Amino acid sequence: MTDAPARDPLTERPTAPATEGHGEAPDSVTLSVAERELLLRLIGMPTAGPLEVGRDGPRPELWAAQRAYAEAAAEHGFTVVHHAAADPSVLALDGVPVTVREAAAAMPDFLECQPSMVLRLGPELPPERTVMFNVHLDTVAGFEPPRYADGRFHGRGAIDAKGPAVALLAGLRAARAAVPALGERVGVLIQLVAGEEGGAMGVFGTRPLVAAGYTGRLNVFCEPTRQLLLPRSTAAATARISVAGQDSIDDRPGGGHNATVLLGHLAHHLARHLPGRVADGRVCVAGLHTGTLHNKVYGSGHLLLNLAYPTTQAGLALQQALEDELRAGLASFTETFADLPDFALTAREAAQVTRLDWLKRGLPALASSDPWAERLLTEGAGLRYAPADADAFTCDAIWAHDAPGAYTVVYGPGDLDANGAHADGEHADLADLESFATGVRALLTTFARASEAGQPPAPVATPADQPAGATTPAGSTSRTA
């Protein structure tokens, strides 16, 4: 009997497509062994930021992860044009979440350990002849040893978003081989950012890079969208309703303010009356905390709500609706509990001991529209848009909402839920990553040829209060599953 040959999982391909509908076409892009090794190496680098792991947690290995990616990109002609932590002044801008400012004040190295990088292919070219890709290498907290088996990568960041980042490199490699103009007369930028996770909202990662002009005629934010183009991204406001009253003991429950009952009533009222007040707004009635003991009346506590919105105007309307419903909820509490001795004090002084503050608000939403770009991506590159009623989600693409002369989409492999993003068991299928790489090649080659022909016109501005993608772009198809 002869020994069986040694198996190398990185060189083997699954015997069947890992995801239905992603069979390998003759001209599909495949990830090289080096690219698969790079992905496993990146997954193995803990890159969760301080907002995820806490002040005393390990610092993220973002400097090293970005350098590793840059070394791989250098083989395809990319050079590093920016690699630094954000200037502290960005934290003084409007829209920075309170949690970010508090964390930065408590940790002297908060920004220093979370740098961002920009790579450029070829010389600096005008934005109208450039495509920008944005990927984030930070992850949520938690770690699983990286592994590849049976056509699937496992580990934190596999799908969100280290897998898309490496698949992007494969697509760029294939596009360069197909169109020599890339890197000569047509430019490519890659933003490798920190601060996407943990509620940082891109305020010290993507936002300053966009403000510095590292954008293109097309801006592609690589997030899991089932490989459907999504030209919109919601933003969110976080509200905190606090009660600051007097505690009491269990033998005299009416001697103080009962924050538990008051906040519970407000949570119920807001859950019933706030959703639906603003079209396409989403209301998450989130954490409620007063205390943990059974023999005490807690006079203080807080309730958190997250309000997602598709347009800036919708966000303002939703914030106003919350303020209105909070007043209504307080009035309802007073009416309901005024005659109950154990809650009479709380009912009488409910408005006095309750306050609303905003941990996060004023963030823009993305709603991008451009008939030329939509035709190029669909009729030219053969990509598909998400259905008009598909749920958008919040990501760093919001900061490209007003990039001059630009069209922005969110586009990437896999699905946030199905691939276990932010959860144990996160994974990315090789077939999905390679299908995305093939889409990147099609996007870049089509854009390059259009640029060579002098086609890209100035984009059409989207009305400020009208979400993009209200109808499926002409010439495209979409799927709902």
Disulfide bonds with the S-S distance in Angstrom:
none
